[in-house]
């Protein structure tokens, strides 16, 4: 499909997506979207899920993880430039929690406004295993015995240096490509292990 845009629109799009343009003033270009189907889609999703697990396991010992909706909101408010990834996690029953969905909407809006990559994960049990060392349900609990709030997890950049992690680059690239296809909050399935 060929689309014509003015220079301002193309500049805005090219900031978000990698596109090729002809050198005339009309900026004609072709945009094609892959249809996410078949084995390629499943392989790619598995690859991104594995990269996300790698990001979380490497960020955890560096102290670059913020867990919990309220803690994440505080962190986003104080230092949004330090956040490299926001993960919103839900299970089936969480869809009916109106307060949680309002928090998610506000966090998503803030992340989009501040150009923070954001993902949704649909397996909070697997997320708990990754963040709590793979133990049973008791490992995913706070010191008072209450379960950890894993609905929102932020990955921040270490202050000492810029984080050059190939897995993080892969997840960020996936988020950018999803935004280019108008899927602002892509959903990743973390498979059980």
N, C-alpha and C positions, 0 to 999 in steps of 0.2 A: 504494500500500500504506500503511495506517495503522499506526503503531507507538506504543505507550505506554511512556514512560520515567519514572522518578522525577526529581525536580529535580536531584539530584547528577549523574546520567548526562547529562541535557540540558546542564547547564553545562559538563561535560567535552567533549561533542560540539561545542557551540557555540564553544568555544575553538579547535577545529580546523577547523570548517566554518561557513559562513554558512547558517543555517537559519531558517525562520520558525516561530514557535510561537504557539499560542493562549494567552490569558491565564488559563486555568483551571489548577488545581493539578496536573491529570493530564498537562499538557504533551503534548497530542496534536499530531502534525504528520505531514505527508506527505513522503516522500522519494522522489524519482524520479531515476533514473540514465539518462543518455543512453547509448545503445548505440553504442560506437565503431566505426562502420562507414561504408562509402561514401566519397564525395568529401570530406564535411565532416571526417571523421577524418584523411584524408590532408592536406587543406589546413591543418588545425590543427597537425598534426605538423610540416609544412613550416614553418609560421609560428613554432613554438617552436624548431625547429632554427635558423632564421634569427636569432631573438632570441638564442639561445645563442652563435652566432658573433659577433654584435654585442657581447655581454657580454665574451667572451674578447678580441676585438680592442681594446675600449676599456680593459679591465683591464690588458692586457699593458704598454703604455707607462707606466702608473702604478705598475708594480712590484707589482701586486696578484695575482700568479699564483704558486702554489707547485706545482712539478711533481715527481712521483715518489712512490711508495708510502711510502718511509721518511721523506722530507722532509715529506710531508703528515701522517704520524703524529706527527712531532715538532711540527709547527705546531699540530695539533689539541690536543696535550697541553699546549702552552705557552699558547695563547690561542684557545680555541674560540669565544669571543664575537665575535671579529674575522672569522670565516669566514662568508661569505654563501652559498656554494654549493660542493658537492663533486661532482666528476665522476669516475666510474669508467669507464674505457674498455677494451674488449676486442675482439679479433678472434676468428675461429673457433678457432684453435689454443689460445687462452688458456683456453678452457673446461676443457681437460684439465690445466692447471697447478694442482695441488692447493694448493701454497703460496700462490699468488696468490689463489685463491678463499678461503682462510682469512683472508688480509689483508683482502680485500673484505668478508667477513662481519664482521670486527672493526671496520672503518671504518664500515660501514653501521650497526652497533649503536651506535657512539659518536655518529654523526651523528643518529640517531633519538632517542637519549637527550638530546642537547643541542639538539634542534630546529633542526638544520642541514639545509637543503634538499639533496637528493641526486638525481643522475641517472646513468643508465648510457648510454654512447655506444658504438655498435657499429662505429665506423669510426676506428681509430687513425691511419690514413694521413691522413685529412682533418683530424683534430685536430692532427697534426704540421704540416700545411700552414698551419693557422690560427696556431699558436703559434710556428712557425719562419719565418714570412714567406713562405710559398708556394714555397720552393725545392724542389729534389729531395730524395732520401733523405739526401744528405750534409748538408743543412741541419738535419735532425733528430738530429744527433749532438753529443755533448759534446766538449769540447776534446781529450780523449784518443782520440777516434775511436769510442768506444762509443755505441750508440744511446741516446737519452734515454728514460727510463722515463715514458711517457705514460699508464700505467695508472691513475694517480690525479692529478687536477688540482684544486687548491683555488683558489677565488676569494675574496680577502679584501677587506675594506673599507679604503679609505685612512684613515690616522689623522687626516688634516687635517680632513676633514668627512664627513658622512654621504653616502653614495652614492645619489643620486636618478637612477637610470638606468631609463627606461621599458622597455628590453629586459630588464633584470634583474627588474623588477616582473612582466613577462609570464612569465618563466621561473619565478619564485617562485610566482606564482599557479597555474601549471600543476602545480608540485610539490604545492602545498596541495590542489588539486582531486584529484590522483591519490591522495594519502593518504586523502582523504575517501571514495574508492572502494576502499580497501584495497589500493592499488597503491603500496607504500611506496617503491619504487625504479623509477620509470618509465624506459622505454628510448626513447632518441631516436636516429634514424638521421640522421647528418650526411651529406647527399648530396655526392658528388664534384662538383667544379667544374672 
